[in-house]
Amino acid sequence: MEGGGRVRRCSQISIGDYNAFTQGCWLWPEDTQSAGIRIRIGNSNYFNRNVMIDACGSIEVGDDNMFGPDVYITDSNHRFGAGKSPGEQPMDQGDIHIGNRCWIGAKAVILKGSSLGDGCVVAAGAVVTRSVEAGEVVAGVPARPIGGRARPASAPR
């Protein structure tokens, strides 16, 4: 990966063909041994500056997606119960699936358990906390539907 990006535990990462990673991208599987793939990236994706994919479980990215600058994708977070620091709390995990031909805007955050259907759009600065239907456009914190992508004239209905 060029441009000052960081990759660790390459045995836990699968990357298809024709992907572009620009300056400062991070592919960051959990710092434990695993025989499986935690980050799976399809073909022909574009990852703009400072995209971070942080995987404790499984994050899958399909084909032909575009990610704006500073996008953060994580499939886990610490619990935050009383009496212990967050670092002492157990982790919650939920796999992430990103379909094909999605557009993820600058500074968007995709959190554990989210699934993005084919052709969806995540607006800049949105925080995705749930599944997004194919072709749906979401925005806000938390992300909510605001519309859908127009179908090309030749697309079946």
Secondary structure, 3 states (H helix, E strand, C coil): CCCCCEECCHHHEEECCCCEECCCCEEEECCCCCCCCCEEECCCCEECCCCEEEECCCEEECCCCEECCCCEEECEEECCCCCCCHHHCCEEECCEEECCCCEECCCCEECCCCEECCCCEECCCCEECCCECCCEEEECCCCEEEEECCCCCCCCC
